[in-house]
Amino acid sequence: MFEATPDDVAQLSDEDLRSLVALLCEAEMRDRGLPVSAVTWGGNQNAPDGGIDVRVALPAGTTIDGFVPRPQTGFQVKKPDMTASTIGPEMRPEGVLRPSIRDLAEKSGAYIIVSSGANTSDSALQDRREAMALAVAKTKSRASLSFDFYDRGRVASWVRHHAGMVLWVRNRVGRALSGWRPMKPGPILRKT
């Protein structure tokens, strides 16, 4: 009954995709008893963001894992397919690593690219991870940076972990479940 598919994720607008990632991060914080205030996002989706659309900034030493793998995690959210060839220029515009990514590396953080336009096979996922590794190869603290790539399938898996977010996604793409809707602004459920 409560299902969101990769195709649902692919139908989200740029702005809705960024909101989804932020709301999922907030849901992770609530599930773990961590402060939701650690999640920051906002502003115009097309405004310069320094390479980070959603940030999780928890105190060093906080135990966390899964879709938010480190206490300091930055998400770059893109609707288009981020291929291996586009990852380098995204992370290193004009050949220079974004300061936000360097900062995450210095804090033993994680940098994650989310692309709803991507539907990767295992080998394509590995190609994208290798492109990310190449982009940070010359950074002094590269070994302490965790990085990953979430395509629409991985985002759908994350959504299915939070029932309220399933409803949120389905409402956004015009597949609302009859009699159910999320309460605004977040993923709390109520029967109508």
C-alpha positions in Angstrom: 0.0 0.0 0.0 2.6 2.6 1.1 5.0 2.4 -1.9 6.9 5.0 -3.8 8.8 3.9 -6.9 11.9 5.1 -8.7 9.6 6.5 -11.4 7.8 8.6 -8.8 11.1 10.1 -7.7 12.1 10.8 -11.3 8.8 12.8 -11.7 9.6 15.2 -8.9 10.6 18.8 -9.9 14.1 20.0 -8.9 12.6 22.0 -6.0 10.5 19.0 -4.8 13.5 16.7 -5.0 15.6 19.0 -2.8 12.7 19.3 -0.4 12.4 15.5 -0.3 16.1 15.0 0.5 15.8 17.6 3.3 12.6 16.1 4.7 14.2 12.6 4.6 17.2 13.9 6.5 14.9 15.4 9.1 13.0 12.1 9.4 16.3 10.3 10.0 17.1 12.8 12.8 13.7 12.2 14.4 14.1 8.4 14.2 17.4 8.6 15.9 16.4 11.1 18.6 18.8 13.7 17.1 18.0 17.4 16.6 16.1 18.1 13.4 17.8 21.6 13.6 21.0 19.9 12.4 19.4 19.8 8.9 19.7 23.0 6.8 18.3 23.8 3.4 16.3 26.4 1.6 16.6 29.4 -0.7 16.0 29.4 -4.4 16.8 26.0 -6.0 18.7 27.8 -8.8 20.7 30.2 -6.5 24.4 29.5 -6.1 24.8 27.0 -3.3 28.5 26.2 -3.2 27.8 22.6 -4.1 25.6 21.8 -1.1 21.8 21.8 -1.3 21.0 20.0 2.0 23.4 19.9 4.9 23.4 17.7 8.1 25.7 19.2 10.7 25.8 17.2 13.9 28.4 17.4 16.6 31.6 15.4 16.0 31.4 11.9 17.4 27.6 11.6 16.9 26.7 8.1 15.9 24.9 7.9 12.6 24.9 5.7 9.5 22.8 4.6 6.6 21.5 7.2 4.2 23.1 10.0 6.3 26.5 8.3 6.8 28.4 10.8 8.8 27.7 13.6 11.3 28.8 16.2 8.7 27.1 15.3 5.4 26.4 17.4 2.4 23.9 16.6 -0.4 24.1 18.0 -3.9 20.7 17.4 -5.4 20.2 17.3 -9.2 17.2 16.4 -11.3 19.2 15.7 -14.5 21.3 12.5 -14.8 24.7 13.2 -13.3 26.9 11.0 -15.5 30.5 10.2 -14.6 31.6 12.8 -17.1 29.6 15.6 -15.5 30.6 14.8 -11.9 34.1 16.2 -12.1 33.0 19.6 -13.4 30.3 19.7 -10.7 32.7 19.0 -7.9 35.6 20.9 -9.4 34.3 23.9 -11.4 37.1 25.4 -13.4 39.4 22.6 -12.0 39.2 23.8 -8.4 37.5 21.6 -5.8 34.6 23.3 -4.2 35.4 24.7 -0.7 32.3 23.0 0.7 33.6 19.6 -0.3 37.1 20.4 1.0 35.5 21.5 4.3 33.6 18.2 4.5 36.8 16.3 3.9 38.6 18.2 6.7 35.8 17.3 9.0 35.7 13.6 8.0 32.4 14.2 6.5 30.4 12.8 3.6 29.5 14.3 0.2 26.6 12.7 -1.6 25.3 13.5 -5.1 21.5 12.8 -5.5 20.3 12.5 -9.1 16.7 11.6 -9.9 17.5 11.5 -13.6 19.9 8.6 -13.0 18.9 5.0 -12.9 22.2 3.3 -12.5 23.3 -0.3 -13.0 26.0 -1.5 -10.6 28.8 -0.7 -13.0 27.4 2.7 -13.8 27.2 3.4 -10.0 30.8 2.4 -9.7 31.8 4.7 -12.6 30.1 7.6 -10.8 31.9 6.8 -7.5 35.2 6.6 -9.3 34.6 10.0 -10.9 33.9 11.4 -7.4 37.1 9.8 -6.1 39.1 11.3 -9.0 37.6 14.7 -8.3 39.0 14.7 -4.7 42.2 12.8 -5.5 44.5 15.8 -5.0 42.9 16.9 -1.8 45.1 16.4 1.3 42.2 15.0 3.4 40.7 12.9 0.6 41.0 9.7 2.7 38.8 11.0 5.4 35.9 12.0 3.0 33.1 9.5 2.4 31.2 10.0 -0.8 28.3 8.3 -2.6 25.8 8.7 -5.4 22.1 8.2 -4.9 20.1 7.5 -8.0 16.3 7.5 -8.1 16.1 3.8 -7.0 18.2 4.5 -3.9 16.1 7.6 -3.1 12.9 5.5 -3.5 14.4 3.0 -1.1 15.1 5.8 1.4 11.5 7.1 0.9 10.0 3.7 1.6 11.7 3.6 5.0 9.5 6.6 6.1 5.8 6.0 5.4 4.9 9.6 5.7 7.4 10.5 3.0 5.8 7.9 0.7 2.6 9.8 1.0 4.4 13.1 0.4 6.0 11.8 -2.8 2.8 10.3 -4.1 0.9 13.5 -3.5 3.6 15.5 -5.3 3.4 13.3 -8.4 -0.4 13.0 -8.6 -0.7 9.5 -7.2 -2.2 10.3 -3.8 -3.7 7.4 -1.8 -7.4 7.8 -1.4 -8.3 8.9 2.1 -4.6 9.7 3.2 -2.6 12.8 2.9 0.5 14.1 4.7 0.0 17.0 7.1 1.7 20.1 6.1 4.6 20.9 6.1 6.1 17.5 7.0 5.5 13.8 6.7 3.1 13.2 9.6 0.1 11.0 8.5 -3.5 11.5 9.1 -6.7 9.8 7.9 -9.2 12.0 6.1 
